[in-house]
Amino acid sequence: MTTSNPGQNETRTDQQKTRIIWILALALIGTWVYLLIDQQSKKDTIQRQQADITTLDASKVRLQQAFDESLIRLDSLGSFNDSLKQELGGLQQDIVSKKAEIRKILKDRNAKQADLEKARLLIADLNDRILNLDAEVARLTGENKILSTDNAQLQQEKEQLQQDLGKTKTEKDELANVVDQGSTFVASNIQVQAVDERRSGKERSTANAKRVDKLVVSFDVENRIAKSGPTPITIIVTNPDGQVINATETQFETREEGNKTFTAQMEVNYTKGTKQNVQYPVRGSFSAGNYKIEIYQNGYKIGEAERPLK
């Protein structure tokens, strides 16, 4: 039978307590160490994230600056006229598409590094397209200047041609007028015979108005350049009261006196280069006084005479 020693038991108990304290102490130290390591890890992660965010923000700022500079270069090209817009239509549409895509990325708050890299490539491509646009604008502007110069020269030549044509037309009209006037007859040897017709059929000249049955107007016409053929001649006989004998409502147009009523119109079958006699009897009631006879051809008065009756 074994007898326990109280001193030994107390010693074992103290050792066990000490061992437990050390274990707890080590566990506490381990917990502190773990917490410190975990906290440092989280701090490092946050610092890395902040560094990444700072890097992304800096990249985005640089990209925004590069994009703004591209837009300034694009704006410096100015506006285009309708002709250039048609020529540059496809290139402008590409630029508009690139601008929209870049803006979308730069406005995205959650944009990643890959997105910013894509934006950088898009900006580089945009700059290339702006350079191409600038070169194309310069080329087309140069061509338009040449065309404008050519058009201005053509316009001047057209105006000069129109002036020449106008001058030619004026000269032609003047020449035609000269020819027209030159082809107008000249009336000469104008005579007006007052005739008394007897019942026997015989005729005799008279100056007594009461006995006059007709006035026979005779004259010669001549022109060296007028063509052969029928030519109208108009006769106006005005009585002492200023009335046109045998006048109708029909009028004819003169070159210098407007429209006039007339006594008679006849056609003379003229032979070019000859002097040809024309006669025309004017019948009516005659009174004493002075009678005026006017002869017109081609709208011009070619002769006149007077015949008094008692």
C-alpha positions as CSV (number, residue, x, y, z in Angstrom):
1,M,0.0,0.0,0.0
2,T,1.4,3.3,-1.1
3,T,1.2,6.3,1.1
4,S,0.9,9.7,-0.9
5,N,3.2,12.5,0.1
6,P,1.4,15.9,0.4
7,G,4.4,17.8,-0.6
8,Q,4.8,16.0,-3.8
9,N,1.2,16.6,-4.7
10,E,1.5,20.3,-4.2
11,T,4.6,20.4,-6.3
12,R,2.8,18.6,-9.2
13,T,-0.1,21.0,-8.9
14,D,2.2,24.0,-9.1
15,Q,3.9,22.5,-12.1
16,Q,0.7,21.9,-13.8
17,K,-0.5,25.5,-13.2
18,T,2.8,26.9,-14.4
19,R,2.5,24.7,-17.6
20,I,-1.1,25.9,-18.2
21,I,0.0,29.6,-17.7
22,W,2.8,29.2,-20.2
23,I,0.5,27.5,-22.6
24,L,-2.0,30.3,-22.2
25,A,0.7,32.9,-22.5
26,L,2.0,31.3,-25.7
27,A,-1.5,31.0,-27.1
28,L,-2.0,34.7,-26.3
29,I,1.3,35.7,-27.8
30,G,0.4,33.6,-30.9
31,T,-2.9,35.3,-31.1
32,W,-1.2,38.7,-30.9
33,V,1.3,37.7,-33.5
34,Y,-1.4,36.4,-35.8
35,L,-3.4,39.6,-35.3
36,L,-0.4,41.8,-35.9
37,I,0.5,39.8,-39.1
38,D,-3.1,39.8,-40.3
39,Q,-3.4,43.5,-39.7
40,Q,-0.1,44.2,-41.5
41,S,-1.3,42.1,-44.4
42,K,-4.5,44.0,-44.6
43,K,-2.6,47.2,-44.4
44,D,-0.3,46.1,-47.2
45,T,-3.3,45.1,-49.3
46,I,-5.0,48.4,-48.7
47,Q,-1.8,50.2,-49.5
48,R,-1.4,48.2,-52.7
49,Q,-5.0,48.9,-53.7
50,Q,-4.6,52.6,-52.9
51,A,-1.4,52.6,-55.0
52,D,-3.2,50.8,-57.8
53,I,-6.1,53.3,-57.6
54,T,-3.6,56.2,-57.6
55,T,-1.8,54.7,-60.6
56,L,-5.2,54.2,-62.4
57,D,-6.2,57.8,-61.6
58,A,-2.9,59.1,-62.8
59,S,-3.2,57.1,-66.0
60,K,-6.8,58.3,-66.5
61,V,-5.7,61.9,-66.0
62,R,-2.9,61.5,-68.5
63,L,-5.3,59.8,-71.0
64,Q,-7.8,62.6,-70.4
65,Q,-5.1,65.2,-71.1
66,A,-4.0,63.4,-74.3
67,F,-7.7,63.1,-75.4
68,D,-8.2,66.8,-74.8
69,E,-5.2,67.7,-76.8
70,S,-6.5,65.5,-79.6
71,L,-9.8,67.3,-79.5
72,I,-8.0,70.7,-79.7
73,R,-6.1,69.6,-82.8
74,L,-9.4,68.4,-84.3
75,D,-11.1,71.7,-83.5
76,S,-8.2,73.6,-85.0
77,L,-9.1,72.1,-88.4
78,G,-12.3,74.3,-88.3
79,S,-15.6,73.7,-90.1
80,F,-15.9,72.3,-93.6
81,N,-18.0,73.4,-96.5
82,D,-20.6,71.1,-98.1
83,S,-18.1,70.0,-100.8
84,L,-15.4,69.0,-98.2
85,K,-18.0,67.3,-96.0
86,Q,-18.9,65.0,-98.8
87,E,-15.3,64.2,-99.6
88,L,-14.4,63.7,-95.9
89,G,-17.6,61.9,-94.8
90,G,-16.1,58.5,-94.1
91,L,-13.1,59.8,-92.2
92,Q,-15.2,62.1,-90.1
93,Q,-17.6,59.3,-89.1
94,D,-14.6,57.2,-88.0
95,I,-13.3,60.0,-85.8
96,V,-16.8,60.6,-84.3
97,S,-17.0,56.8,-83.5
98,K,-13.5,56.8,-81.8
99,K,-14.3,59.9,-79.8
100,A,-17.5,58.3,-78.4
101,E,-15.7,55.1,-77.4
102,I,-12.9,57.0,-75.7
103,R,-15.3,59.2,-73.7
104,K,-17.2,56.1,-72.6
105,I,-14.0,54.6,-71.1
106,L,-12.8,57.8,-69.4
107,K,-16.2,58.4,-67.8
108,D,-16.3,54.8,-66.4
109,R,-15.4,55.1,-62.7
110,N,-14.8,51.3,-62.5
111,A,-12.5,51.3,-65.5
112,K,-9.6,48.8,-65.2
113,Q,-6.0,49.0,-66.4
114,A,-7.0,47.0,-69.5
115,D,-9.7,49.5,-70.2
116,L,-7.3,52.4,-69.9
117,E,-4.8,50.6,-72.2
118,K,-7.6,50.2,-74.7
119,A,-8.4,54.0,-74.4
120,R,-4.7,54.8,-74.9
121,L,-4.6,52.8,-78.2
122,L,-7.8,54.4,-79.3
123,I,-6.4,57.9,-78.6
124,A,-3.3,57.0,-80.6
125,D,-5.5,55.8,-83.5
126,L,-7.6,58.9,-83.2
127,N,-4.5,61.1,-83.5
128,D,-3.5,59.2,-86.6
129,R,-6.9,59.8,-88.1
130,I,-6.8,63.5,-87.2
131,L,-3.4,63.7,-89.0
132,N,-4.9,62.0,-92.0
133,L,-7.9,64.3,-91.9
134,D,-5.6,67.4,-91.7
135,A,-3.6,66.2,-94.7
136,E,-6.8,65.4,-96.6
137,V,-8.3,68.8,-95.8
138,A,-5.1,70.5,-97.0
139,R,-5.1,68.5,-100.2
140,L,-8.8,69.1,-100.9
141,T,-8.5,72.8,-100.0
142,G,-5.6,73.1,-102.4
143,E,-7.6,71.5,-105.1
144,N,-10.6,73.7,-104.3
145,K,-8.4,76.8,-104.6
146,I,-7.3,75.7,-108.0
147,L,-10.8,75.0,-109.0
148,S,-11.9,78.3,-107.6
149,T,-9.2,80.1,-109.6
150,D,-10.2,78.2,-112.7
151,N,-13.8,78.9,-112.1
152,A,-13.0,82.6,-111.6
153,Q,-11.1,82.6,-114.8
154,L,-13.8,80.8,-116.6
155,Q,-16.4,83.3,-115.2
156,Q,-14.2,86.2,-116.5
157,E,-13.9,84.5,-119.9
158,K,-17.7,83.9,-119.9
159,E,-18.4,87.5,-119.0
160,Q,-16.0,88.7,-121.7
161,L,-17.6,86.3,-124.2
162,Q,-21.0,87.6,-123.2
163,Q,-19.8,91.2,-123.6
164,D,-18.3,90.2,-127.0
165,L,-21.5,88.5,-128.0
166,G,-23.5,91.5,-126.8
167,K,-21.2,93.8,-128.8
168,T,-21.5,91.5,-131.8
169,K,-25.3,91.4,-131.5
170,T,-25.4,95.2,-131.2
171,E,-23.1,95.5,-134.2
172,K,-25.2,92.9,-136.0
173,D,-28.4,94.7,-135.1
174,E,-26.9,98.0,-136.2
175,L,-25.8,96.4,-139.5
176,A,-29.2,94.8,-140.0
177,N,-30.8,98.2,-139.3
178,V,-28.4,99.8,-141.8
179,V,-29.2,97.1,-144.4
180,D,-32.9,97.4,-143.5
181,Q,-32.8,101.1,-144.0
182,G,-30.7,100.7,-147.1
183,S,-33.2,98.4,-148.6
184,T,-36.0,100.9,-148.1
185,F,-37.3,102.4,-151.3
186,V,-36.7,106.0,-152.4
187,A,-39.9,107.6,-153.8
188,S,-39.4,110.3,-156.4
189,N,-41.4,112.2,-159.0
190,I,-44.5,112.3,-156.8
191,Q,-47.5,113.6,-158.5
192,V,-51.1,114.0,-157.5
193,Q,-53.7,114.5,-160.3
194,A,-57.2,115.5,-159.6
195,V,-59.5,113.8,-162.2
196,D,-62.9,114.6,-163.4
197,E,-64.6,111.5,-164.9
198,R,-67.1,112.3,-167.6
199,R,-70.2,110.2,-168.4
200,S,-68.6,109.4,-171.7
201,G,-65.8,107.7,-169.9
202,K,-63.3,110.3,-170.7
203,E,-61.2,111.8,-167.9
204,R,-59.7,115.3,-167.6
205,S,-57.7,117.1,-165.0
206,T,-59.4,119.7,-162.9
207,A,-58.6,121.9,-159.9
208,N,-62.3,122.4,-159.0
209,A,-63.0,120.3,-155.9
210,K,-66.7,119.9,-156.8
211,R,-65.7,118.2,-160.0
212,V,-63.0,115.9,-158.6
213,D,-64.0,112.2,-158.6
214,K,-60.6,110.8,-157.7
215,L,-57.0,111.8,-156.9
216,V,-54.5,109.7,-158.8
217,V,-51.3,109.4,-156.8
218,S,-48.3,108.4,-158.9
219,F,-44.6,108.1,-158.0
220,D,-41.4,106.2,-158.9
221,V,-39.7,103.8,-156.4
222,E,-36.1,102.7,-156.7
223,N,-33.5,100.8,-154.6
224,R,-30.3,99.2,-155.7
225,I,-30.1,96.5,-152.9
226,A,-33.8,95.7,-152.3
227,K,-34.6,92.2,-153.4
228,S,-37.0,91.5,-156.3
229,G,-40.5,90.5,-155.3
230,P,-43.7,91.8,-153.9
231,T,-43.3,94.7,-151.5
232,P,-46.1,96.4,-149.5
233,I,-46.5,100.2,-149.9
234,T,-48.9,102.3,-147.8
235,I,-50.5,105.6,-148.8
236,I,-52.1,108.1,-146.5
237,V,-54.2,110.9,-148.0
238,T,-55.4,113.5,-145.5
239,N,-58.2,116.0,-146.4
240,P,-58.2,119.7,-145.4
241,D,-59.9,118.9,-142.1
242,G,-57.1,116.6,-141.1
243,Q,-59.1,113.4,-141.6
244,V,-57.6,110.4,-143.4
245,I,-59.6,109.7,-146.5
246,N,-61.1,106.1,-146.7
247,A,-59.6,105.3,-143.3
248,T,-60.5,102.0,-141.6
249,E,-60.0,100.7,-138.1
250,T,-56.8,98.9,-139.3
251,Q,-53.5,100.6,-138.5
252,F,-49.9,100.0,-139.6
253,E,-46.7,100.4,-137.6
254,T,-44.2,103.1,-138.5
255,R,-40.6,103.1,-137.3
256,E,-40.7,106.7,-136.0
257,E,-44.3,107.8,-135.6
258,G,-46.1,104.8,-134.0
259,N,-49.2,103.3,-135.4
260,K,-51.2,105.2,-138.0
261,T,-54.4,104.8,-139.9
262,F,-54.1,104.7,-143.7
263,T,-56.0,105.3,-147.0
264,A,-54.7,102.3,-148.9
265,Q,-52.1,99.5,-149.0
266,M,-50.9,97.8,-152.1
267,E,-48.2,95.4,-153.2
268,V,-45.6,96.5,-155.8
269,N,-43.9,93.6,-157.6
270,Y,-40.5,95.2,-157.6
271,T,-37.5,94.2,-159.8
272,K,-34.2,94.8,-158.1
273,G,-32.1,97.7,-159.3
274,T,-34.8,99.3,-161.5
275,K,-36.9,102.5,-161.2
276,Q,-40.5,101.5,-161.2
277,N,-43.6,103.7,-161.5
278,V,-46.5,103.2,-159.1
279,Q,-50.0,104.6,-159.5
280,Y,-53.0,104.4,-157.2
281,P,-56.4,106.1,-157.5
282,V,-58.0,107.5,-154.3
283,R,-61.8,108.0,-154.6
284,G,-64.1,109.9,-152.3
285,S,-65.8,113.2,-151.7
286,F,-63.5,116.2,-152.1
287,S,-63.9,119.8,-150.8
288,A,-61.8,122.8,-151.4
289,G,-58.5,123.0,-149.5
290,N,-55.1,121.4,-149.3
291,Y,-54.7,117.6,-149.5
292,K,-51.6,115.9,-148.0
293,I,-50.2,112.7,-149.5
294,E,-47.7,110.5,-147.6
295,I,-46.1,107.4,-148.9
296,Y,-44.6,104.6,-146.5
297,Q,-42.6,101.5,-147.2
298,N,-40.9,99.2,-144.6
299,G,-42.3,101.4,-141.9
300,Y,-40.4,104.5,-143.1
301,K,-41.9,107.5,-144.8
302,I,-40.3,107.5,-148.3
303,G,-42.1,110.6,-149.8
304,E,-44.8,113.2,-149.4
305,A,-46.6,115.8,-151.4
306,E,-49.5,118.3,-151.3
307,R,-52.3,119.0,-153.7
308,P,-54.6,122.0,-153.3
309,L,-58.2,122.1,-154.7
310,K,-60.3,125.2,-155.2
